Amino acid sequence: MAALRKQTGLDGIVLNLQPRFLIVGPDKELEARKIIAAITATKAADVNPWAGSLELIVDGEIAGNTWYIAVAPETAPSIVYGYVAGAEGPQIRTEIDFDTRAVKVAAGLDFATGAIDFRGLQKNAGA
């Protein structure tokens, strides 16, 4: 949390980014749910300071103990996605064979993602 909040912009000013997402793999899901769970504490020392502050995302592609914290995309865009020529969704093309009158259908989707800035993400290799 502290490393993310201390990120600086190109001008050197601290951005003070507010973490919003906790991103973990399946091996850390139970632990992550415990960390962000709201509990009814009977004394101040038992209060969970992280309760309700993060939204959990579990991704099967994340292996082992690695986890990430990310800010809201509108706050500090880090990853973008897009479509070729702005075509959101599959592009369908049909062709009729002159001799047999058979219809051929082809569908394609051109979609890509890319990282544009590191400041909105923080990776931890885990213990």
C-alpha positions as a Markdown table, in Angstrom:
| # | Residue | x | y | z |
|---|---|---|---|---|
| 1 | Met | 0.0 | 0.0 | 0.0 |
| 2 | Ala | 2.7 | 2.4 | 1.0 |
| 3 | Ala | 4.7 | 1.8 | -2.2 |
| 4 | Leu | 1.7 | 2.5 | -4.4 |
| 5 | Arg | 0.8 | 5.7 | -2.4 |
| 6 | Lys | 4.4 | 7.0 | -2.8 |
| 7 | Gln | 4.4 | 6.8 | -6.6 |
| 8 | Thr | 5.4 | 10.1 | -8.2 |
| 9 | Gly | 4.4 | 11.7 | -11.4 |
| 10 | Leu | 6.7 | 12.8 | -14.2 |
| 11 | Asp | 7.1 | 16.1 | -12.3 |
| 12 | Gly | 8.2 | 14.4 | -9.1 |
| 13 | Ile | 5.1 | 15.2 | -7.2 |
| 14 | Val | 3.7 | 12.3 | -5.0 |
| 15 | Leu | 0.5 | 11.1 | -6.6 |
| 16 | Asn | -1.0 | 9.7 | -3.4 |
| 17 | Leu | -2.9 | 7.0 | -5.3 |
| 18 | Gln | -5.8 | 5.2 | -3.5 |
| 19 | Pro | -5.6 | 1.4 | -4.0 |
| 20 | Arg | -8.9 | -0.2 | -5.1 |
| 21 | Phe | -8.2 | -3.7 | -6.3 |
| 22 | Leu | -6.4 | -6.6 | -4.7 |
| 23 | Ile | -5.5 | -9.1 | -7.5 |
| 24 | Val | -4.4 | -12.6 | -6.5 |
| 25 | Gly | -4.1 | -16.1 | -7.9 |
| 26 | Pro | -6.1 | -19.1 | -6.7 |
| 27 | Asp | -3.4 | -20.1 | -4.2 |
| 28 | Lys | -3.9 | -16.8 | -2.3 |
| 29 | Glu | -7.7 | -16.4 | -2.6 |
| 30 | Leu | -8.6 | -17.6 | 0.9 |
| 31 | Glu | -5.9 | -15.5 | 2.5 |
| 32 | Ala | -7.0 | -12.4 | 0.5 |
| 33 | Arg | -10.6 | -12.9 | 1.5 |
| 34 | Lys | -9.6 | -13.0 | 5.1 |
| 35 | Ile | -7.5 | -9.8 | 4.8 |
| 36 | Ile | -10.4 | -7.7 | 3.4 |
| 37 | Ala | -13.3 | -9.3 | 5.3 |
| 38 | Ala | -15.4 | -7.2 | 7.6 |
| 39 | Ile | -15.5 | -8.5 | 11.1 |
| 40 | Thr | -17.3 | -7.4 | 14.2 |
| 41 | Ala | -14.6 | -6.6 | 16.7 |
| 42 | Thr | -15.1 | -6.7 | 20.4 |
| 43 | Lys | -12.1 | -4.5 | 21.0 |
| 44 | Ala | -10.2 | -1.8 | 19.0 |
| 45 | Ala | -7.1 | -4.0 | 18.5 |
| 46 | Asp | -9.2 | -6.6 | 16.6 |
| 47 | Val | -10.6 | -4.2 | 14.0 |
| 48 | Asn | -9.6 | -5.0 | 10.4 |
| 49 | Pro | -8.3 | -1.8 | 8.9 |
| 50 | Trp | -8.5 | -3.2 | 5.4 |
| 51 | Ala | -12.2 | -4.2 | 5.6 |
| 52 | Gly | -14.2 | -2.7 | 2.7 |
| 53 | Ser | -11.2 | -0.8 | 1.3 |
| 54 | Leu | -10.3 | -3.2 | -1.6 |
| 55 | Glu | -12.2 | -5.2 | -4.2 |
| 56 | Leu | -10.9 | -8.7 | -4.7 |
| 57 | Ile | -10.0 | -10.1 | -8.2 |
| 58 | Val | -8.9 | -13.7 | -8.5 |
| 59 | Asp | -7.2 | -14.7 | -11.7 |
| 60 | Gly | -6.2 | -18.3 | -12.5 |
| 61 | Glu | -3.2 | -17.1 | -14.5 |
| 62 | Ile | -1.4 | -15.8 | -11.4 |
| 63 | Ala | 0.7 | -18.6 | -10.0 |
| 64 | Gly | 2.0 | -19.1 | -6.5 |
| 65 | Asn | 2.1 | -16.3 | -3.9 |
| 66 | Thr | 2.4 | -13.4 | -6.3 |
| 67 | Trp | -0.3 | -10.6 | -5.8 |
| 68 | Tyr | -0.9 | -7.1 | -7.1 |
| 69 | Ile | -2.6 | -3.9 | -5.9 |
| 70 | Ala | -4.1 | -1.6 | -8.5 |
| 71 | Val | -5.9 | 1.8 | -8.4 |
| 72 | Ala | -9.1 | 2.5 | -10.2 |
| 73 | Pro | -8.5 | 2.8 | -14.0 |
| 74 | Glu | -10.0 | 6.3 | -14.1 |
| 75 | Thr | -7.5 | 7.4 | -11.5 |
| 76 | Ala | -4.2 | 6.3 | -13.0 |
| 77 | Pro | -4.7 | 4.3 | -16.3 |
| 78 | Ser | -2.1 | 1.6 | -16.5 |
| 79 | Ile | -3.5 | -0.9 | -19.0 |
| 80 | Val | -5.6 | -0.1 | -22.0 |
| 81 | Tyr | -7.5 | -2.2 | -24.5 |
| 82 | Gly | -8.8 | -1.5 | -28.0 |
| 83 | Tyr | -10.2 | -2.8 | -31.2 |
| 84 | Val | -8.9 | -2.3 | -34.7 |
| 85 | Ala | -10.6 | 0.6 | -36.4 |
| 86 | Gly | -12.9 | 0.9 | -33.4 |
| 87 | Ala | -14.9 | -2.2 | -34.4 |
| 88 | Glu | -16.2 | -3.4 | -31.0 |
| 89 | Gly | -17.2 | -7.0 | -31.6 |
| 90 | Pro | -16.7 | -9.6 | -34.2 |
| 91 | Gln | -16.4 | -8.6 | -37.8 |
| 92 | Ile | -18.5 | -11.0 | -40.0 |
| 93 | Arg | -17.9 | -11.5 | -43.7 |
| 94 | Thr | -20.1 | -13.6 | -46.0 |
| 95 | Glu | -19.4 | -14.9 | -49.5 |
| 96 | Ile | -21.7 | -16.8 | -51.9 |
| 97 | Asp | -20.1 | -19.3 | -54.2 |
| 98 | Phe | -21.1 | -18.6 | -57.8 |
| 99 | Asp | -21.3 | -22.2 | -58.9 |
| 100 | Thr | -22.9 | -24.0 | -55.9 |
| 101 | Arg | -24.7 | -21.0 | -54.2 |
| 102 | Ala | -23.1 | -22.2 | -50.9 |
| 103 | Val | -22.6 | -19.4 | -48.3 |
| 104 | Lys | -19.3 | -19.1 | -46.6 |
| 105 | Val | -19.1 | -17.2 | -43.4 |
| 106 | Ala | -15.9 | -15.9 | -41.8 |
| 107 | Ala | -15.8 | -14.1 | -38.4 |
| 108 | Gly | -12.8 | -12.3 | -36.8 |
| 109 | Leu | -12.1 | -10.2 | -33.8 |
| 110 | Asp | -9.2 | -7.9 | -33.6 |
| 111 | Phe | -8.6 | -7.0 | -29.9 |
| 112 | Ala | -5.5 | -6.0 | -28.1 |
| 113 | Thr | -4.3 | -4.8 | -24.7 |
| 114 | Gly | -1.2 | -2.9 | -23.6 |
| 115 | Ala | 0.5 | -1.4 | -20.6 |
| 116 | Ile | 0.9 | 2.4 | -20.8 |
| 117 | Asp | 2.0 | 3.3 | -17.3 |
| 118 | Phe | 3.3 | 1.5 | -14.2 |
| 119 | Arg | 2.2 | 3.9 | -11.5 |
| 120 | Gly | -1.2 | 2.5 | -11.0 |
| 121 | Leu | 0.0 | -1.0 | -10.3 |
| 122 | Gln | 2.1 | -2.6 | -7.6 |
| 123 | Lys | 3.4 | -6.2 | -7.7 |
| 124 | Asn | 4.4 | -8.3 | -4.7 |
| 125 | Ala | 6.2 | -11.6 | -5.3 |
| 126 | Gly | 4.7 | -12.9 | -2.1 |
| 127 | Ala | 6.3 | -14.9 | 0.7 |
